[in-house]
Amino acid sequence: MRKISIVGAGIGGVVDIVATNVVSLPVVMYVMVSQGLMNVPKAELTLQVMAGIKASPGLYVTLGLLGCLCSVLGGYVAALIARRAEVLNGALSAYLCLAFSVWGLASGQEQLPLWLHLFLLPLSPFLGALGGYLRLLRLRRKAPPAVPV
């Protein structure tokens, strides 16, 4: 239990979600402007934007890759704050992604096909762990060489 940093994993998870939303915003705005959705009622807007994104494989893949990079960032931040068990704390930073995914499945509000959702579910902790591993590599690179005695 001493290996786990609740603060590190918590902040890393928040960084993942916030960063994903921030980097997705330009893509969402592009879809809204290019498809003339600026005056669509708010109740329909999310469905219209998601339909526009799903209609364009390039946008869909772009958003997916941006989300993956943000998960790696969240894992890196978790490991940076934790200062121990970097890979473990990086993987634990995926808690919000997993919680939102399970909630989306349970409530029927998931925007992805079920097969894709089930495929991506374990990807989030893996990407967080990758971020923690990148932090670990950086620490090892910065460490002074061992002096033989």
Residue, then its C-alpha position, 0 to 999 in steps of 0.5 A: m500500500r505504501k507504493i500507491s500515491i492517492v494524490g499522484a493517481g488522483i491528480g494524474g486522473v484529473v489531468d487525463i480527463v481535463a487534457t482530453n477535453v481541452v485537446s478535443l475542443p478544437v475538433v468539436m468546434y471544427v465539426m460544429v462550424s463545418q456542419g453548421l451546428m452553431n444554432v442547433p438546440k443544446a439538447e440535440l447538439t451532442l448527438q449531432v456533433m458525435a454523428g459528425i465525428k463518427a461520419s469522418p474516420g479521420l476525425y474519429v481516429t484523431l480524437g482517439l489518438l489525442g485521448c491516448l496521448c492524454s492518458v499517457l500524460g496523466g500517467y506521467v503526471a501521476a508518476l511525477i507526483a508519486r515519486r515511487a512505483e511510477v508504473l503502478n501509479g501511472a496505471l492507477s491514474a486511469y481510474l476516472c477513465l474507467a469509472f466514466s466508461v463503466w458508468g457510460l455502459a451501465s447507463g446506456q449513454e456510451q457513444l462507442p460500439l460495445w466491441l470497441h468499448l470493451f477493447l478500449l477499456p483495458l487500454s486506459p490503464f496500459l497507457g497510464a502505465l506507459g506514462g509512468y514508465l516514461r517517467l521512470l526512464r527519464l529518472r534513470r537517464k538523469a541518475p548519476p552513474a554508479v561509482p564502483v567501490 
